[in-house]
Amino acid sequence: MSTLVETVFPTRLGTGFRWLVASSWASNLGDGLMMAAGPLLVASQTRNPVLVALAMMASQLPWLLFGLVAGAIADRLDRRVVIMTMNTVRALLLAGLVAVVWTGHVNIWLVLAALFAMGTAEVFADTTASTLVPMLVDKPDLGIANARIMAGLITANQLIGPAIGAVLFAVGMAVPFTLQAVCVALGVLLVSRIGTPPGAVREDVDSHIRQDIAEGMRWLMGNRPVRTLALVIITFNVTFAAPMSVLVLWAQERVGVDEAGFGLLTTASALGGIIATVSYGRLEKRVPLATLMRVALLCEVVFHVSMAFTTAFPVALGLMVFFGVYAFVWGTLSNAVRQRAVPTELQGRVSSVYMICVMGGMLLGALLGGLIARQWGLTAPWWFAFAGAGITLALVWRELGHIAHADEAAAAA
């Protein structure tokens, strides 16, 4: 067992990081339960498509509304305390939702309000949690550290959690939310074991929060590699979300799958992520970072055009596994590159901008995907994604060499 722990969590990453990963995995399991149980709860209260769509927006909108504020808070206060406080709020909100469901007083408006409130608390907790990694782990190990964090996201949040959440919802409407509250509370307990990370975030905080946000934006706009990386992320999320927003319709009408087949498609990407988890450490050691970034983005372009041509379910399944592999590598590496370049006292604000790029890109891409599919058919969003991702990659191909070593550029500045 000790050998396994050492392999998964090397001693050099530190005990504090092990507690952080354990907390992240526990919280991700709870959030994975919500991925299935949340939509099922909404569907049990209404069949109105507009309200169902509002439920999805209720959990995503807080990123756009409060993301910058959350980043500034993470750079002003004790980050460990912020995470514990926000996740405690989430656990209490879940407990309240459970009580309402058990007593039979639940309705769609209460569910929407709960989703928005929990989403808001999650914005502050997740933004701050991402800033703890570079405080606990040395820069050379940030890649493997982020890989371990993302492994929990993929296995617990995307693979195991939704399946368990759906089964538990069938057992009892309140059961998955009860377990989620327990998982989030356990995450709070585990974070409390970290102790105070070495080094203060900021010694003096005498500025207004608006000034803090502006300072973070100025730093990002003035750092060319980090700024370009943010533009790449928002562009690739727009192109990715366009076909994914109509994936269920594409899979049914183009590939000819039923509900179970569609479930396999979405699970296949998580399987690809697990494969990448095992190999990421060796990849980062043996392949230059710039090459790894270029290959990952090139895989995205190939993925889109391949899906555009696909009509066979086995091929689509294999491509989704392929997607899971390179998406994991890109996500892990891009996080590590950014964390190495950004000063500790600015991690929260810059991280929040990146999350806004991700969420904003996804929302815009989903809207475009629906409009494109309605006008030109369900395959058209894949061609849009192929063209957009391909042009973007061509424009930033050389710049990726600078982005991969953005920490060196930041140190020189």
C-alpha positions as a printed NumPy array, in Angstrom:
array([[  0.   ,   0.   ,   0.   ],
       [  2.838,   2.399,   0.849],
       [  4.4  ,   1.763,  -2.568],
       [  1.09 ,   2.567,  -4.284],
       [  0.669,   5.772,  -2.288],
       [  4.222,   6.806,  -3.138],
       [  3.592,   6.177,  -6.834],
       [  0.339,   8.127,  -6.921],
       [  1.377,  10.846,  -4.444],
       [  5.188,  11.102,  -4.346],
       [  6.597,  12.25 ,  -1.012],
       [  8.214,  15.247,  -2.681],
       [  4.734,  16.705,  -3.305],
       [  4.271,  17.022,   0.455],
       [  1.713,  15.929,   3.026],
       [ -0.292,  19.12 ,   2.563],
       [ -0.834,  18.312,  -1.1  ],
       [ -2.058,  14.816,  -0.205],
       [ -4.711,  16.33 ,   2.044],
       [ -5.677,  18.769,  -0.719],
       [ -6.051,  15.961,  -3.272],
       [ -8.116,  13.882,  -0.848],
       [-10.401,  16.871,  -0.277],
       [-10.685,  17.519,  -4.01 ],
       [-11.542,  13.903,  -4.76 ],
       [-14.207,  13.806,  -2.031],
       [-15.813,  17.038,  -3.256],
       [-15.666,  15.873,  -6.871],
       [-17.472,  12.674,  -5.983],
       [-20.248,  14.74 ,  -4.42 ],
       [-20.397,  17.036,  -7.441],
       [-20.514,  13.97 ,  -9.697],
       [-23.623,  12.796,  -7.872],
       [-25.188,  16.191,  -8.596],
       [-24.406,  15.905, -12.321],
       [-27.017,  13.165, -12.635],
       [-29.262,  13.819,  -9.634],
       [-29.596,  17.567, -10.29 ],
       [-31.143,  17.279, -13.781],
       [-33.313,  14.397, -12.567],
       [-34.623,  16.541,  -9.716],
       [-35.351,  19.391, -12.124],
       [-37.121,  17.032, -14.529],
       [-39.245,  15.701, -11.658],
       [-40.536,  19.22 , -11.024],
       [-41.078,  20.516, -14.57 ],
       [-41.133,  19.444, -18.21 ],
       [-40.793,  23.05 , -19.397],
       [-37.662,  23.187, -21.635],
       [-37.024,  26.815, -20.689],
       [-36.942,  26.005, -16.969],
       [-34.745,  22.974, -17.602],
       [-32.308,  25.213, -19.491],
       [-32.454,  27.762, -16.661],
       [-31.377,  25.028, -14.249],
       [-28.177,  24.516, -16.233],
       [-27.56 ,  28.255, -16.402],
       [-28.204,  28.641, -12.667],
       [-25.084,  26.643, -11.829],
       [-22.889,  28.187, -14.559],
       [-23.947,  31.838, -14.431],
       [-22.211,  32.524, -11.067],
       [-18.839,  32.058, -12.792],
       [-19.571,  35.017, -15.057],
       [-21.143,  37.111, -12.285],
       [-18.738,  36.481,  -9.414],
       [-15.611,  34.944, -10.962],
       [-13.461,  38.089, -10.788],
       [-14.583,  38.854,  -7.243],
       [-13.79 ,  35.28 ,  -6.198],
       [-10.3  ,  35.613,  -7.632],
       [ -9.701,  38.853,  -5.735],
       [-10.962,  37.308,  -2.485],
       [ -8.612,  34.339,  -2.954],
       [ -5.689,  36.785,  -3.163],
       [ -6.746,  38.783,  -0.091],
       [ -7.669,  36.215,   2.561],
       [ -6.373,  32.965,   4.018],
       [ -7.042,  30.622,   1.109],
       [ -7.541,  27.55 ,   3.254],
       [-10.18 ,  29.346,   5.34 ],
       [-11.991,  30.585,   2.211],
       [-12.25 ,  27.034,   0.857],
       [-13.491,  25.677,   4.184],
       [-16.048,  28.48 ,   4.591],
       [-17.485,  28.236,   1.079],
       [-17.721,  24.449,   1.145],
       [-19.385,  24.612,   4.544],
       [-21.968,  26.937,   2.998],
       [-22.456,  24.416,   0.173],
       [-22.961,  21.584,   2.671],
       [-25.544,  23.625,   4.603],
       [-27.394,  24.529,   1.404],
       [-27.47 ,  20.86 ,   0.449],
       [-28.777,  19.964,   3.883],
       [-31.553,  22.51 ,   3.433],
       [-32.402,  21.1  ,   0.002],
       [-32.511,  17.59 ,   1.454],
       [-34.885,  18.731,   4.201],
       [-37.205,  20.356,   1.653],
       [-37.205,  17.245,  -0.531],
       [-37.851,  14.914,   2.421],
       [-40.804,  16.999,   3.611],
       [-42.321,  17.115,   0.127],
       [-42.249,  20.915,  -0.174],
       [-39.805,  21.02 ,  -3.082],
       [-40.681,  22.983,  -6.231],
       [-38.789,  24.128,  -9.32 ],
       [-38.18 ,  27.656,  -8.021],
       [-36.598,  26.391,  -4.812],
       [-34.424,  24.041,  -6.867],
       [-33.306,  26.875,  -9.157],
       [-32.502,  29.087,  -6.171],
       [-30.54 ,  26.278,  -4.507],
       [-28.555,  25.554,  -7.68 ],
       [-27.649,  29.223,  -8.07 ],
       [-26.62 ,  29.596,  -4.421],
       [-24.527,  26.401,  -4.455],
       [-22.996,  27.423,  -7.771],
       [-21.988,  30.772,  -6.292],
       [-20.308,  29.147,  -3.286],
       [-18.578,  26.691,  -5.623],
       [-17.101,  29.57 ,  -7.65 ],
       [-15.331,  30.912,  -4.553],
       [-14.258,  27.464,  -3.33 ],
       [-12.932,  26.176,  -6.66 ],
       [-11.152,  29.397,  -7.61 ],
       [ -9.362,  29.438,  -4.282],
       [ -8.55 ,  25.714,  -4.32 ],
       [ -6.655,  26.091,  -7.59 ],
       [ -4.366,  28.673,  -5.952],
       [ -3.292,  26.288,  -3.184],
       [ -1.555,  23.872,  -5.558],
       [  1.359,  26.207,  -6.472],
       [  1.692,  27.16 ,  -2.787],
       [  2.119,  23.542,  -1.722],
       [  4.095,  22.092,  -4.647],
       [  7.385,  23.155,  -6.246],
       [  7.183,  24.498,  -9.808],
       [  8.83 ,  21.476, -11.498],
       [  6.156,  19.203,  -9.958],
       [  3.097,  21.296, -10.86 ],
       [  2.393,  19.141, -13.912],
       [  2.132,  15.874, -12.011],
       [  0.291,  17.635,  -9.163],
       [ -2.383,  18.955, -11.534],
       [ -2.6  ,  15.521, -13.14 ],
       [ -3.514,  14.026,  -9.767],
       [ -6.152,  16.709,  -9.169],
       [ -7.662,  16.153, -12.619],
       [ -7.638,  12.38 , -12.138],
       [-10.117,  12.827,  -9.306],
       [-12.219,  15.16 , -11.443],
       [-12.446,  12.586, -14.226],
       [-12.985,   9.434, -12.192],
       [-15.154,  10.784,  -9.371],
       [-16.934,  13.692, -11.058],
       [-17.408,  12.42 , -14.598],
       [-17.238,   8.623, -14.452],
       [-18.32 ,   7.223, -11.089],
       [-20.366,  10.024,  -9.542],
       [-23.09 ,  10.447, -12.2  ],
       [-23.759,   6.699, -12.354],
       [-24.086,   6.455,  -8.565],
       [-26.165,   9.646,  -8.439],
       [-28.702,   8.283, -10.921],
       [-29.026,   4.986,  -9.037],
       [-29.411,   6.715,  -5.671],
       [-32.028,   9.097,  -7.078],
       [-34.057,   6.062,  -8.1  ],
       [-33.759,   4.772,  -4.525],
       [-34.932,   8.053,  -3.027],
       [-35.089,  11.593,  -4.393],
       [-33.138,  13.062,  -1.46 ],
       [-30.55 ,  10.288,  -1.101],
       [-27.897,  11.508,  -3.601],
       [-28.035,  15.045,  -2.198],
       [-27.592,  13.7  ,   1.328],
       [-24.477,  11.826,   0.237],
       [-23.226,  14.882,  -1.617],
       [-23.541,  16.963,   1.544],
       [-21.482,  14.336,   3.39 ],
       [-18.806,  14.387,   0.649],
       [-18.543,  18.183,   0.716],
       [-18.352,  18.205,   4.534],
       [-15.615,  15.565,   4.373],
       [-13.759,  17.819,   1.939],
       [-13.885,  20.629,   4.489],
       [-12.426,  18.353,   7.161],
       [ -9.611,  17.203,   4.878],
       [ -8.659,  20.763,   3.861],
       [ -8.439,  21.68 ,   7.542],
       [ -5.611,  19.136,   7.887],
       [ -3.4  ,  20.975,   5.411],
       [ -2.246,  23.566,   7.897],
       [ -1.123,  27.009,   6.808],
       [  0.73 ,  26.861,   3.473],
       [  4.24 ,  28.35 ,   3.626],
       [  4.49 ,  32.021,   2.753],
       [  1.855,  34.74 ,   3.035],
       [ -0.281,  35.547,   0.026],
       [ -0.08 ,  39.274,   0.618],
       [  1.426,  40.984,   3.618],
       [ -0.718,  44.118,   3.375],
       [ -4.217,  44.482,   1.949],
       [ -5.102,  48.175,   1.854],
       [ -6.689,  48.434,  -1.587],
       [-10.304,  48.238,  -2.742],
       [-11.389,  44.975,  -4.297],
       [-11.962,  46.778,  -7.616],
       [ -8.313,  47.851,  -7.577],
       [ -7.286,  44.254,  -6.918],
       [ -9.286,  43.034,  -9.902],
       [ -7.836,  45.763, -12.109],
       [ -4.307,  44.88 , -10.982],
       [ -4.839,  41.249, -11.916],
       [ -6.213,  42.194, -15.333],
       [ -3.285,  44.546, -15.987],
       [ -0.784,  41.826, -15.129],
       [ -2.486,  39.314, -17.411],
       [ -2.775,  41.771, -20.309],
       [  0.867,  42.742, -19.879],
       [  2.15 ,  39.161, -19.925],
       [  2.05 ,  38.057, -23.555],
       [  2.332,  34.262, -23.096],
       [ -0.309,  34.108, -20.344],
       [ -2.576,  36.486, -22.262],
       [ -2.27 ,  34.402, -25.434],
       [ -2.977,  31.222, -23.498],
       [ -6.213,  32.782, -22.21 ],
       [ -7.241,  33.648, -25.784],
       [ -6.46 ,  30.101, -26.922],
       [ -8.563,  28.661, -24.116],
       [-11.621,  30.806, -24.805],
       [-11.423,  30.15 , -28.567],
       [-11.028,  26.411, -28.224],
       [-13.883,  26.277, -25.706],
       [-16.164,  28.105, -28.158],
       [-15.299,  25.682, -30.947],
       [-15.516,  22.648, -28.653],
       [-18.873,  23.58 , -27.103],
       [-20.559,  24.196, -30.473],
       [-20.795,  20.531, -31.548],
       [-20.987,  19.237, -27.975],
       [-24.142,  21.274, -27.342],
       [-25.993,  19.162, -29.927],
       [-24.042,  15.944, -29.354],
       [-27.115,  14.027, -28.194],
       [-29.024,  14.882, -31.378],
       [-25.987,  14.208, -33.586],
       [-25.443,  10.823, -31.915],
       [-29.078,   9.789, -32.354],
       [-29.611,  11.   , -35.91 ],
       [-26.15 ,  10.731, -37.469],
       [-24.704,   7.696, -35.64 ],
       [-28.025,   6.042, -34.781],
       [-27.557,   5.36 , -31.062],
       [-30.185,   5.068, -28.342],
       [-30.047,   6.539, -24.824],
       [-27.696,   3.819, -23.568],
       [-25.374,   4.35 , -26.515],
       [-25.242,   8.071, -25.857],
       [-24.345,   7.325, -22.238],
       [-21.446,   5.185, -23.451],
       [-20.222,   8.028, -25.652],
       [-20.062,  10.466, -22.757],
       [-18.403,   7.875, -20.513],
       [-15.792,   7.058, -23.154],
       [-14.139,  10.455, -22.753],
       [-13.677,   9.804, -19.03 ],
       [-12.038,   6.481, -19.887],
       [ -9.62 ,   8.333, -22.127],
       [ -8.812,  10.674, -19.251],
       [ -7.989,   7.73 , -17.015],
       [ -5.596,   6.388, -19.667],
       [ -3.888,   9.785, -19.807],
       [ -3.611,   9.869, -16.007],
       [ -1.334,   6.842, -16.067],
       [  0.925,   8.183, -18.815],
       [  1.066,  11.93 , -18.132],
       [  4.141,  11.9  , -15.907],
       [  6.228,  10.067, -18.507],
       [  4.942,  12.323, -21.291],
       [  5.945,  15.51 , -19.502],
       [  9.429,  14.136, -18.79 ],
       [ 10.131,  12.866, -22.313],
       [  8.361,  15.365, -24.593],
       [  9.217,  19.085, -24.739],
       [  6.375,  21.141, -23.29 ],
       [  5.85 ,  23.197, -26.439],
       [  5.63 ,  20.036, -28.534],
       [  3.177,  18.512, -26.09 ],
       [  0.949,  21.59 , -26.257],
       [  1.042,  21.664, -30.05 ],
       [  0.236,  17.971, -30.345],
       [ -2.681,  18.256, -27.894],
       [ -4.25 ,  21.144, -29.828],
       [ -3.582,  19.427, -33.151],
       [ -5.43 ,  16.396, -31.775],
       [ -8.402,  18.68 , -31.126],
       [ -8.455,  19.739, -34.783],
       [ -8.207,  16.109, -35.931],
       [-10.956,  15.096, -33.506],
       [-13.428,  17.63 , -34.906],
       [-12.917,  16.718, -38.55 ],
       [-13.017,  13.   , -37.738],
       [-16.341,  13.38 , -35.93 ],
       [-17.692,  15.338, -38.904],
       [-17.087,  12.322, -41.139],
       [-18.201,   9.685, -38.616],
       [-21.408,   7.713, -39.056],
       [-20.433,   4.495, -37.186],
       [-20.937,   4.152, -33.437],
       [-17.705,   2.171, -32.752],
       [-15.678,   4.869, -34.515],
       [-17.418,   7.614, -32.538],
       [-16.758,   5.68 , -29.33 ],
       [-13.06 ,   5.376, -30.139],
       [-12.839,   9.07 , -30.999],
       [-14.394,  10.021, -27.649],
       [-11.728,   7.953, -25.863],
       [ -9.115,   9.762, -27.992],
       [-10.688,  13.084, -26.978],
       [-10.478,  12.16 , -23.295],
       [ -6.754,  11.392, -23.587],
       [ -5.586,  14.6  , -25.242],
       [ -8.064,  16.829, -23.352],
       [ -6.632,  15.569, -20.056],
       [ -3.07 ,  16.235, -21.22 ],
       [ -3.939,  19.742, -22.44 ],
       [ -5.922,  20.657, -19.331],
       [ -3.205,  19.453, -16.961],
       [ -0.369,  21.072, -18.885],
       [ -2.083,  24.423, -19.474],
       [ -2.879,  24.718, -15.751],
       [  0.712,  23.913, -14.788],
       [  2.15 ,  26.383, -17.32 ],
       [ -0.08 ,  29.17 , -16.031],
       [  0.61 ,  28.409, -12.361],
       [  4.368,  28.441, -12.925],
       [  4.207,  31.873, -14.562],
       [  1.771,  33.716, -12.284],
       [  3.047,  35.213,  -8.993],
       [  1.554,  33.71 ,  -5.836],
       [ -0.261,  36.904,  -4.877],
       [ -2.025,  37.013,  -8.274],
       [ -2.958,  33.343,  -8.672],
       [ -6.586,  33.833,  -7.646],
       [ -7.285,  36.755,  -9.941],
       [ -5.613,  35.241, -13.004],
       [ -7.204,  31.839, -12.348],
       [-10.649,  33.459, -12.174],
       [-10.116,  35.102, -15.573],
       [ -9.289,  31.701, -17.025],
       [-12.429,  30.154, -15.574],
       [-14.493,  32.986, -17.048],
       [-12.84 ,  32.251, -20.402],
       [-13.803,  28.59 , -20.034],
       [-17.4  ,  29.199, -18.96 ],
       [-17.971,  32.14 , -21.277],
       [-16.55 ,  30.195, -24.195],
       [-18.753,  27.213, -23.403],
       [-21.902,  29.33 , -23.193],
       [-21.149,  31.189, -26.436],
       [-20.16 ,  27.978, -28.207],
       [-23.343,  26.22 , -27.111],
       [-25.436,  29.071, -28.486],
       [-23.55 ,  29.074, -31.785],
       [-23.768,  25.284, -32.04 ],
       [-27.531,  25.331, -31.764],
       [-27.897,  28.116, -34.339],
       [-25.465,  26.476, -36.789],
       [-27.123,  23.064, -36.45 ],
       [-30.574,  24.535, -37.028],
       [-29.431,  26.361, -40.152],
       [-27.054,  23.851, -41.773],
       [-27.612,  20.482, -40.047],
       [-26.141,  18.521, -37.147],
       [-22.768,  17.909, -38.806],
       [-22.154,  21.617, -39.458],
       [-21.017,  22.426, -35.861],
       [-18.194,  19.881, -36.247],
       [-17.007,  21.66 , -39.412],
       [-17.257,  24.999, -37.612],
       [-15.17 ,  23.57 , -34.757],
       [-12.62 ,  22.119, -37.19 ],
       [-12.193,  25.413, -39.036],
       [-12.107,  27.568, -35.908],
       [ -9.675,  25.347, -34.015],
       [ -7.477,  24.865, -37.076],
       [ -7.18 ,  28.586, -37.838],
       [ -6.511,  29.394, -34.168],
       [ -3.794,  26.743, -33.933],
       [ -2.113,  28.022, -37.086],
       [ -2.075,  31.556, -35.663],
       [ -0.564,  30.569, -32.295],
       [  1.683,  27.679, -33.437],
       [  4.946,  29.579, -32.903],
       [  3.634,  31.419, -29.856],
       [  3.058,  28.096, -28.084],
       [  6.841,  27.835, -27.683],
       [  6.758,  30.987, -25.546],
       [  3.585,  29.937, -23.721],
       [  5.122,  26.608, -22.675],
       [  7.881,  28.487, -20.88 ],
       [  5.886,  31.476, -19.701],
       [  7.493,  31.211, -16.256],
       [ 10.87 ,  32.091, -17.752],
       [  9.409,  35.129, -19.507],
       [  7.732,  36.247, -16.27 ],
       [ 10.993,  35.853, -14.329],
       [ 12.901,  37.849, -16.946],
       [ 10.333,  40.646, -16.752]])
